[in-house]
Amino acid sequence: MKSGYTLPVFAIAAAKAAIFAIQKKNSALVELDLLESGSGIVEIAQSAIIDDNTAIAIALSDPGDNLDLTAGTPVWAWVKLESSTGGERIILEAGEGLGRTSSGEPAIYQLARNLADVNLLQLLPDHLSARIRFILPEGRALAKRTSNAAFGILEGLSLLGTSAISKPLSVEDKLEEFRADLRTKASNSHEIAFYIGANGYQVAQNLGFQTSQLVQTANWVGAMLVEAALLGVTSITLVGYHGKLLKLAGGIFNTSSHLADARIDILVRAAVHENLPIALIQEIERSLTAEAVHQLLVEHDCDRVIFQYLTDQITRRATAYVQKYTDLKIEIKTILCDRLGQLVV
C-alpha cells in the first residue's frame, strides 16, 4: 500500500513553488524538509508569475492509498513578497475553500506553520516577508462531506495533521490500533466512552468525558464491547451518528455497510412499534438514507419518540451481546447525534 502526504505538505509545496517562480527558478518539482518524517519531493501541477513580486502555484493532493476525500484536490498558494516591517516574516492566510475557526482565524494548524518556517524562511532575503494565501477551489464543497462544522471549522477544509506522511493502515492494523488504545485506557478507568467519527468524539467531550476515557471503535463496535468487558470495564457509553449506531438496534455489531446495511428496515420497524401513521411508514420505507428519514421524522414531530426507542434498543442489544460472549454484565448507555453533532433525543 502506498503512503502519501497530508494536506499541509501540498500547501507548503505550492507556496515554495510560487516563491521559486518569483525568483525565476524551476518549480516543477519541490523538495521539502518534512520535519521528523525526513524529506520528500512534491510535483507541482502549475505555477504562474502575476507580477515581479507575486506568483501562484498549484499542487494536487495525494494521500496515497488512504480513503481520503481530498485525494486529487488542487491546493493553490498565492504568494506576495513584501518589505519586511520587523514583524512576522511569513503570514499565512485563508483564501476560498480554506476554512476559518468560529473566532475567524484561518484553519491553519501547527504542522503547516512548522513546515512553512523550515522550508520557506530560508528562501527569503532579510528585507522581505512573504504573504501566503492558500486557496482550495473544491474545499467548500468537500467540507460539507466532513464533520468540520461540528469542530467549529467553517466554510472549508483545514490544514490539519500530526505528521507530514499519510500512511495507509490495513483493516487488521486499524483494529489492533483501537484495541491497543482500549487496553491502555481501560487500565486507568473503568468508565469508557466509545465514539464513532469526529462528531461522536466532540459530543463525548461535551458530555464531560476526558480524552483518557475516549476510545474509537470505527465499525468494530461488537468486538470492542467484548474486549472492554474482558478488560474489566464496568461502564461504556456509546456515542455517535445515529445512521451508524442504529444498526445495533437490529443486532448488527459490525457497522460496515459492506457487511450489512438494514438501516431503513430498522427505522421502519421502529415506526411500526411506535404506531406511526401507515402513510408515514411507507414514506420511511421509500427513503434512501437514514438522514432523509431523520428529516422526515422531524417534519412530522415524531423524531424524538423514534430515536428514544432506537436508543433503548441499542442499549438492550449491546448489553445482551456482551453477556452472550463474556458472561459478564456491564452498564451500557447510548447517545445518538446527527451529522452536526446535535443530540437527537
Number of C-alpha atoms within 10 A of each C-alpha: 10 11 15 20 20 26 25 27 30 29 28 28 31 33 33 26 33 30 30 20 24 21 15 11 11 11 23 16 15 20 15 21 16 20 14 9 10 10 11 16 13 22 18 21 17 16 25 15 19 14 9 12 15 20 24 25 29 26 28 21 24 22 23 18 15 17 9 13 13 19 17 12 17 22 30 29 32 25 28 23 21 14 12 15 10 10 8 11 21 19 15 19 18 21 19 17 22 27 28 21 18 13 9 10 12 20 21 22 14 14 20 23 17 15 21 25 14 14 19 20 17 10 15 14 11 12 12 18 22 25 19 28 20 27 22 24 17 17 21 17 14 17 22 14 10 17 18 20 20 18 16 14 22 23 20 27 27 24 22 16 18 12 17 25 20 20 17 17 15 11 9 8 11 14 19 12 14 16 19 13 16 24 16 13 20 23 11 12 14 16 19 25 25 24 25 21 18 20 25 30 24 19 24 24 15 11 11 9 17 12 13 15 22 23 24 23 24 19 18 16 22 20 17 22 25 20 19 25 23 15 14 16 23 18 17 21 19 25 27 29 25 24 19 20 28 25 25 24 22 19 17 21 21 20 21 14 12 7 8 12 15 15 24 20 14 20 24 22 17 21 25 15 11 13 10 15 10 11 9 16 17 12 12 22 18 12 14 11 13 18 15 12 22 22 12 17 19 13 10 10 10 15 18 14 16 22 23 17 16 26 23 14 19 25 20 16 18 27 19 17 21 23 15 12 15 14 13 16 15 19 14 21 18 21 24 24 20 16 20 18 22 14 15 19 15
